[in-house]
Amino acid sequence: MAGGFGRTERGAAPGVRARAGVGDANGQQEGPAARTARVQHRLSDRGSADPLPHGAEKVFAEKGVDVRLRAKAARVEVDGGRVRGVTMADGELIPADAVIVAVPAWDVGGLLEHVPGTEKIAAATQKLVPIPIMSVNLYLDRPIGTTHPWETLLESDVHWVFDRTVMHGKRSSAGHLYALTTCASYDLIELRAPEVIERCMASLRSIYPLAEDARVVHAHVVPWRKATFSSRPGTGTIRPDQRTAVEGLALAGDWTRNDWPTTMEGAAQSAARAVDALRTIS
């Protein structure tokens, strides 16, 4: 998850924005009759041999959750107005009588393209205006003097500075790790990675005196052009409900209708509402 304070759109007043991602839980048992398939369009394992936190892995195992990494869902299958399962990109059909589609708004169209009664959902996703987020992971040869695990910078190319070494301990010999996040990064998103790194380092050096002589040992730039959506006036009338016209099919995500703008709190609330919507299926 990444979030911070930034513009909701170019030139707009500062506001809160964030994003949240939801992972696969295919084949989770929800009682004797219902099997829930929660599907994410694409889920990567972050390049780690042990991608899941041990606590989450234990809970998933206890609940019978089947987590599929690097798995891609192709479409939701519906028959007679009821959901029947999810077809994966490799052709495998995962049977389910309850499906929660928890993907970014921009990925919904392909999953529901052939599902009758979801045309308004697809139309809504086309009306939402995307906002870019830029994340940069910097390994520096020294600490730069942050006083808190994460800090907010104003009037800067960098909005949030997360001192990962302080937060999680030193996990690499590469150096001191800082994770930088810029919300509504309209300017940075058009630059090449070396230019983004240079701009971010210039921002750090303008705020932290100890960063003046810091050397970049390694850097990883992560641009996301459609990270979330702009909370423009009238957006609340566009966002669809979690409950759909298809029995057994629900939506989740910060872009669906909830009590928040584009925030991780809204994403969490939408997930709870999606589950509640499926509790009533016969």
C-alpha positions in Angstrom: 0.0 0.0 0.0 1.1 3.5 -0.6 -0.5 6.8 0.2 0.1 10.3 1.1 -1.0 13.9 1.0 -1.1 15.4 -2.5 -3.2 17.0 -5.1 -6.4 15.2 -6.2 -5.7 16.4 -9.7 -3.5 18.9 -11.4 -3.8 22.3 -9.7 -6.3 21.2 -7.1 -6.1 21.9 -3.4 -4.2 19.4 -1.2 -6.1 16.4 -0.1 -5.8 12.9 1.1 -5.3 10.0 -1.4 -4.2 6.5 -1.1 -4.6 3.1 -2.7 -5.1 -0.4 -1.6 -4.5 -3.7 -3.3 -6.5 -7.0 -2.6 -4.9 -10.4 -3.1 -6.3 -13.7 -4.4 -8.3 -16.0 -2.1 -9.6 -18.5 -4.6 -11.6 -21.4 -3.3 -12.1 -20.1 0.3 -14.8 -22.0 2.1 -17.6 -19.7 3.3 -19.8 -22.3 5.0 -21.1 -25.6 3.8 -22.8 -24.3 0.6 -20.8 -21.3 -0.6 -17.3 -21.2 -2.0 -15.9 -17.7 -2.5 -13.4 -16.8 -5.2 -11.8 -13.4 -4.6 -9.9 -12.6 -7.7 -7.3 -10.1 -8.5 -6.5 -9.5 -12.2 -2.8 -9.8 -11.7 -1.0 -10.6 -8.4 2.8 -10.6 -8.3 4.9 -12.2 -5.5 7.2 -9.1 -5.3 10.2 -11.3 -6.4 10.5 -12.9 -2.9 10.8 -16.6 -2.2 8.4 -16.1 0.7 6.1 -13.3 -0.4 3.4 -13.6 2.2 3.8 -12.4 5.8 4.0 -15.4 8.1 0.9 -14.3 10.1 -1.2 -13.9 6.9 0.1 -17.2 5.6 -0.9 -19.0 8.8 -4.4 -17.5 8.8 -5.0 -18.4 5.2 -3.9 -21.9 5.8 -6.3 -22.3 8.8 -9.2 -20.9 6.7 -8.5 -23.1 3.7 -7.6 -20.2 1.4 -5.8 -21.0 -1.8 -3.5 -18.1 -2.7 -2.3 -18.1 -6.3 0.7 -15.9 -7.0 1.4 -14.6 -10.5 -2.1 -15.7 -11.5 -4.2 -13.7 -13.9 -8.0 -13.9 -14.2 -9.5 -13.6 -17.7 -13.2 -13.3 -17.1 -16.1 -14.0 -14.7 -18.4 -16.7 -15.8 -22.2 -16.2 -15.4 -25.1 -18.5 -16.3 -28.8 -17.7 -15.8 -28.1 -14.5 -13.9 -25.9 -16.3 -11.3 -22.1 -16.3 -11.1 -20.6 -19.7 -11.8 -16.9 -19.1 -11.4 -13.8 -17.4 -12.9 -11.8 -18.5 -16.0 -8.1 -17.9 -15.6 -5.7 -16.8 -18.4 -4.4 -20.3 -18.8 -8.0 -21.6 -19.4 -8.6 -23.1 -16.0 -12.1 -22.6 -14.7 -12.4 -22.0 -10.9 -16.0 -22.9 -10.0 -17.5 -20.5 -7.4 -21.0 -19.5 -6.4 -19.7 -16.2 -5.0 -17.1 -13.9 -6.6 -15.7 -10.6 -5.4 -14.0 -8.6 -8.1 -11.4 -6.6 -6.2 -9.3 -5.0 -9.0 -8.5 -1.4 -10.1 -11.3 0.3 -12.0 -9.3 0.2 -15.2 -9.1 -3.6 -15.1 -12.8 -4.4 -14.5 -13.9 -4.2 -18.2 -12.1 -7.3 -19.4 -13.4 -9.4 -16.4 -17.0 -8.4 -16.9 -17.0 -7.8 -20.6 -19.4 -10.6 -21.4 -21.4 -10.5 -18.1 -25.0 -9.2 -18.7 -26.2 -6.5 -16.4 -22.8 -5.0 -15.7 -22.8 -2.4 -18.5 -23.3 0.5 -16.0 -20.2 -0.7 -14.1 -18.1 -0.6 -17.2 -19.4 2.8 -18.1 -18.6 4.1 -14.6 -15.0 3.0 -14.9 -14.7 5.0 -18.1 -15.8 8.2 -16.4 -13.4 8.0 -13.5 -10.3 10.2 -14.1 -7.0 8.4 -13.3 -4.3 9.9 -11.1 -0.6 8.8 -11.3 1.6 7.9 -8.4 5.4 7.7 -8.5 7.3 5.5 -6.0 11.1 5.4 -5.8 13.1 3.0 -3.6 16.5 4.4 -2.8 19.4 2.7 -1.2 21.8 5.4 0.0 25.3 5.0 1.4 24.3 6.7 4.6 21.2 7.8 6.6 20.0 11.3 5.8 18.7 12.3 9.3 15.0 11.7 9.3 13.5 12.0 12.8 10.4 9.8 12.3 9.8 6.5 10.5 7.9 8.4 7.8 7.7 12.1 7.1 5.7 14.4 4.8 7.4 17.0 2.6 5.6 20.1 1.5 6.2 21.9 -1.8 8.5 19.1 -3.0 8.7 16.5 -5.7 8.6 14.0 -2.9 5.5 13.9 -0.7 6.3 11.0 1.6 9.6 9.7 2.9 9.5 6.2 4.5 12.7 5.2 6.3 12.5 1.5 5.7 15.7 0.7 7.5 14.4 2.3 10.7 11.0 0.7 10.2 12.1 -2.8 9.5 15.8 -3.0 10.2 18.7 -3.3 7.8 18.0 -6.2 5.4 20.6 -5.6 2.7 24.2 -4.7 2.5 23.3 -2.2 -0.3 22.8 0.6 2.1 20.1 2.6 3.9 16.7 2.1 2.3 14.3 5.0 1.8 10.9 4.5 0.0 9.6 7.8 -1.6 6.1 8.4 -2.7 4.7 11.2 -4.8 1.0 11.4 -5.3 -0.6 13.1 -8.4 2.8 12.9 -9.9 1.9 14.4 -13.3 5.4 15.9 -13.8 7.5 12.9 -12.7 5.5 10.3 -14.5 6.7 11.6 -17.9 10.4 11.5 -17.0 12.9 8.7 -17.5 14.1 6.8 -14.4 17.5 8.6 -14.0 15.7 12.0 -14.2 13.2 10.9 -11.5 16.0 9.8 -9.2 17.8 13.1 -9.8 14.7 15.1 -8.9 14.0 13.0 -5.8 17.5 13.3 -4.6 17.4 17.1 -5.1 14.3 17.2 -3.0 15.9 15.2 -0.2 19.0 17.4 -0.3 16.9 20.6 0.0 15.3 19.3 3.2 17.9 17.1 4.9 21.4 18.5 5.3 22.9 15.0 5.7 21.6 14.1 2.3 23.9 16.6 0.6 26.8 14.1 0.3 24.7 11.0 0.1 25.4 8.7 -2.8 22.8 6.5 -4.5 23.9 2.9 -4.3 20.8 1.4 -5.9 17.5 2.8 -7.0 14.2 1.3 -8.3 11.6 3.6 -9.9 8.0 2.4 -9.9 5.7 4.6 -12.0 2.0 3.9 -11.9 0.0 6.0 -14.4 -3.4 4.8 -13.2 -2.9 4.4 -9.5 -6.2 5.8 -8.4 -8.9 8.2 -9.4 -9.6 11.9 -9.0 -12.2 12.8 -6.4 -13.8 15.5 -8.5 -17.2 17.0 -7.7 -19.9 14.6 -8.8 -17.7 11.5 -8.5 -19.9 10.1 -5.8 -22.8 9.7 -8.3 -20.5 7.7 -10.6 -19.1 5.1 -8.3 -21.0 1.8 -8.4 -22.3 -0.1 -5.4 -20.6 -3.3 -4.2 -23.7 -5.3 -4.9 -24.3 -6.0 -8.6 -27.3 -7.2 -10.7 -25.7 -10.6 -10.9 -26.4 -13.0 -8.0 -23.2 -14.0 -6.2 -21.1 -11.2 -7.8 -19.8 -8.2 -5.8 -17.3 -5.4 -6.3 -14.6 -4.1 -4.0 -12.1 -1.3 -4.2 -11.7 2.4 -3.2 -13.4 3.3 -6.5 -16.7 1.7 -5.6 -19.3 3.6 -3.5 -18.3 4.1 0.1 -18.1 6.8 2.8 -14.6 7.9 1.8 -12.9 9.5 -1.2 -10.0 7.6 -2.8 -8.4 6.1 0.3 -7.3 2.8 1.7 -10.0 3.2 4.4 -12.6 3.3 1.6 -11.1 0.2 0.0 -11.4 -1.7 3.3 -14.9 -0.5 3.9 -15.9 -1.6 0.4 -14.5 -5.1 1.0 -16.6 -5.4 4.1 -19.7 -4.3 2.2 -18.9 -6.7 -0.6 -18.8 -9.6 1.8 -22.1 -8.5 3.4 -23.7 -8.4 0.0 -22.8 -12.0 -0.6 -24.0 -13.3 2.7 -27.6 -13.2 1.4 -27.0 -15.5 -1.6 -29.2 -18.6 -1.7 
